[in-house]
Amino acid sequence: MPTLFRFLVVLLALAAIGLAGMFYLANFIEPHVREMTVKVPAARLQPKDVAPPAAVAVEPAAAPAEALPAQPAPAEAPPAKPPKPLND
């Protein structure tokens, strides 16, 4: 058990040092703000020819309910038999 406690204490100390460092950087260090420019080559600004997308089969829109042919009502199923008791 002492080895486990020693390991946990070392992990806790490392975590505390890491958190203290993050706190210090977040609260006491001011970043240097400056303007930045990036030169983009003209070749990258020219549009490239792209092949048109492949044709996709589109289903026709659904017809209104009045336009659909009348379908017969489904036949009613006979009532289900109750299961047999397990104690028979």
Distance bins in CASP14 RR format, pairs under 12 A and 6 or more apart:
PFRMAT RR
TARGET T0000
AUTHOR 0000-0000-0000
RMODE 2
METHOD distances of the structure
MODEL  1
1 7 0 0 0 0 0 1 0 0 0 0 0
1 8 0 0 0 0 0 1 0 0 0 0 0
2 8 0 0 0 0 0 1 0 0 0 0 0
2 9 0 0 0 0 0 1 0 0 0 0 0
3 9 0 0 0 0 0 1 0 0 0 0 0
3 10 0 0 0 0 0 1 0 0 0 0 0
4 10 0 0 0 0 0 1 0 0 0 0 0
4 11 0 0 0 0 0 1 0 0 0 0 0
5 11 0 0 0 0 0 1 0 0 0 0 0
5 12 0 0 0 0 0 1 0 0 0 0 0
6 12 0 0 0 0 0 1 0 0 0 0 0
6 13 0 0 0 0 0 1 0 0 0 0 0
7 13 0 0 0 0 0 1 0 0 0 0 0
7 14 0 0 0 0 0 1 0 0 0 0 0
8 14 0 0 0 0 0 1 0 0 0 0 0
8 15 0 0 0 0 0 1 0 0 0 0 0
9 15 0 0 0 0 0 1 0 0 0 0 0
9 16 0 0 0 0 0 1 0 0 0 0 0
10 16 0 0 0 0 0 1 0 0 0 0 0
10 17 0 0 0 0 0 1 0 0 0 0 0
11 17 0 0 0 0 0 1 0 0 0 0 0
11 18 0 0 0 0 0 1 0 0 0 0 0
12 18 0 0 0 0 0 1 0 0 0 0 0
12 19 0 0 0 0 0 1 0 0 0 0 0
13 19 0 0 0 0 0 1 0 0 0 0 0
13 20 0 0 0 0 0 1 0 0 0 0 0
14 20 0 0 0 0 0 1 0 0 0 0 0
14 21 0 0 0 0 0 1 0 0 0 0 0
15 21 0 0 0 0 0 1 0 0 0 0 0
15 22 0 0 0 0 0 1 0 0 0 0 0
16 22 0 0 0 0 0 1 0 0 0 0 0
16 23 0 0 0 0 0 1 0 0 0 0 0
17 23 0 0 0 0 0 1 0 0 0 0 0
17 24 0 0 0 0 0 1 0 0 0 0 0
18 24 0 0 0 0 1 0 0 0 0 0 0
18 25 0 0 0 0 1 0 0 0 0 0 0
18 26 0 0 0 0 0 1 0 0 0 0 0
19 25 0 0 0 0 0 1 0 0 0 0 0
19 26 0 0 0 0 0 1 0 0 0 0 0
20 26 0 0 0 0 0 1 0 0 0 0 0
20 27 0 0 0 0 0 1 0 0 0 0 0
20 28 0 0 0 0 0 1 0 0 0 0 0
21 27 0 0 0 0 1 0 0 0 0 0 0
21 28 0 0 0 0 1 0 0 0 0 0 0
21 29 0 0 0 0 0 1 0 0 0 0 0
22 28 0 0 0 0 0 1 0 0 0 0 0
22 29 0 0 0 0 0 1 0 0 0 0 0
23 29 0 0 0 0 0 1 0 0 0 0 0
25 31 0 0 0 0 1 0 0 0 0 0 0
38 44 0 0 0 0 0 1 0 0 0 0 0
39 45 0 0 0 0 0 1 0 0 0 0 0
40 46 0 0 0 0 0 1 0 0 0 0 0
60 67 0 0 0 0 0 1 0 0 0 0 0
61 67 0 0 0 0 0 1 0 0 0 0 0
62 68 0 0 0 0 1 0 0 0 0 0 0
63 69 0 0 0 0 0 1 0 0 0 0 0
65 71 0 0 0 0 0 1 0 0 0 0 0
END
